[in-house]
Amino acid sequence: MSRKAIPALIWKEGGLYVAKTLGLELASQGKTTKEALRNLQEALDLLLEDEGTRVPYSSIPQNPKIEQVYA
């Protein structure tokens, strides 16, 4: 199976780091950024464990630019 890079955002919330994929509704957390990403990879692997599950790569932005908006 060919693997593609999926962009992820990481930020700190309280005492934990949150890692969330862009283009997919998938997130995880950890005590460090490395742990959060490792946990996110594990969650993605579990999602794709089912042979029939496919990642909709067309909905994943290739070069996202992160901007801020204010509420």
WOFENVEN-V483271 format. One record per backbone hydrogen bond with DSSP energy under -1.0 kcal/mol. CO is the residue of the C=O (numbers start at 1). NH is the residue of the N-H. E is the energy in kcal/mol with one decimal. If there is no record, write none. Layout:
# WOFENVEN-V483271
co=CO nh=NH e=E
co=CO nh=NH e=E
This chain:
# WOFENVEN-V483271
co=7 nh=22 e=-2.7
co=9 nh=20 e=-2.5
co=11 nh=18 e=-3.5
co=13 nh=16 e=-2.0
co=16 nh=13 e=-3.4
co=17 nh=30 e=-1.9
co=18 nh=11 e=-2.0
co=19 nh=28 e=-2.4
co=20 nh=9 e=-3.0
co=24 nh=26 e=-1.5
co=26 nh=21 e=-2.4
co=28 nh=19 e=-2.6
co=30 nh=17 e=-3.3
co=32 nh=36 e=-2.4
co=33 nh=37 e=-2.5
co=34 nh=38 e=-2.4
co=35 nh=39 e=-2.7
co=36 nh=40 e=-2.0
co=37 nh=41 e=-2.5
co=38 nh=42 e=-2.1
co=39 nh=43 e=-2.2
co=40 nh=44 e=-2.4
co=41 nh=45 e=-2.7
co=42 nh=46 e=-2.4
co=43 nh=47 e=-2.1
co=44 nh=48 e=-2.2
co=50 nh=53 e=-1.9
co=55 nh=57 e=-2.1
co=56 nh=59 e=-2.2
co=57 nh=60 e=-1.5
